[in-house]
Amino acid sequence: MKQPPIPENESERLGALRALLLLDTPPEERFDRIVQFAAREFDVPIALISLVDENRQWFKSRVGLDACETSREVSFCGHALSMDVPLVIEDALLDERFADNPLVTGPPHIRFYAGAQLRLASGLVVGTLCLIDQAPRRLDEMDLGILGSLRALVVEELTARPRGTGGA
């Protein structure tokens, strides 16, 4: 298993993540709706909004997974942070970075992963919108376009003020 690389801009990235004030907050319908739609649209058992801090990936919203976080060192999302395009792993058992990962060899038995980076206006990536399946899969250009649109909605919500707060 190859651990995720640490981005060169890690301290700035972590500052931007903390500034969102979302880590360890309760579920919110505005995120849950997007994740539920993604799971249905792509017919995957697991869909997540994953925010990656120093030691873990924490799930702001999740469908099909009981865990609310996992270690960053075993995370697929950690690998996506430094990339400019979505990370798509068609079959994790055939990828040397992930073949012996405990999330592949044990529950939730990941075989397919697609993670679209949650890139803020500053250019800093705070996490991913990801799709997971226990069977190998492929995404075509249309699928990648839909995933990109859903990712844009998540970023919009990440940077929007929660409804019902502030204001006169």
CORNOR-V787252 format. One line per field, one symbol per residue. ss: DSSP state (H for helix, E for strand, C for the rest). burial: 1 if it has 24 or more other ideal C-beta (glycine too) atoms within 12 Angstrom, else 0. A space follows every 50 residues. Layout:
ss=???
burial=???
This chain:
ss=CCCCCCCCCHHHHHHHHHHCCCCCCCCCHHHHHHHHHHHHHHCCCEEEEE EECCCEEEEEEEECCCCCEEEHHHCCHHHHCCCCCCEEECCHHHCCCCCC CHHHHCCCCCCEEEEEEEECCCCCEEEEEEEEECCCCCCCHHHHHHHHHH HHHHHHHHHCCCCCCCCC
burial=00010010000011011001011000000110011111100101111111 11100111111111100011010111111111000111100100101100 10110001111111111111000111111111110010100010011101 101110110000000000
